[in-house]
Amino acid sequence: MILSKNILKYLKEGKTLEEACAKAGVVQNELNIWKLWADKGLQPYADFFREIQNYR
């Protein structure tokens, strides 16, 4: 979940989600997989997506 913390850091700096992912080295496919895991109830991923909603 280190990459997700980096994404959140860049979002806090005012980057868009796409910019934050690119800067953190996360490709869209990877983000989609995290979303699937969050939807399945895996807590760290669910927490991550709940938190990024604050920056949209």
N, C-alpha and C positions, 0 to 999 in steps of 0.2 A: 504494500500500500504506500510505499515511498513515492511512487510516481503520482498517485492521487494527491498526496500532500503537496507535491511540486505544482500540480495543476491548480490546486486551491490557492497556493501562494501567488501564482501568476494572475489568477482571477482577482485576487485582492489588490493587485497592482493595477487593475483596470483593463487587463487583456480580455478579449473575447474567448469563449470556450475553445474555438478552433485555434486561436493564437496560443493559448495556454497549453493545449495538447501538443501542438507542434514544438513549442519551446521545451516542454517536458519530455519530448521524444515518444509520445503516445500517438499511434495511428488510429484512424476512425474505427477500423475493425476491432481493435483492442477495446476501445470505449464501448462499442456495441456488445462485446462479450461481457464486459463489466455490468452493463445494463441488464443483460439476461440473468446474470448471477444475482443482481439486486432484486429483480422480479421474482426469482426463485426463493428469496428470503435470506440470502447470505448477508449478514448484518453489516460487515465493514463496507460492502459495496452499496447497500441500501443507505447507510449513513452518508456516504460520499455523494450520492445523487441527491439526497435531501439537502445537503449543504450547498451543492452547486446551484440549487434553485434560488438561493439568496443572491446570487450574482447575475442572474438572467434578467 
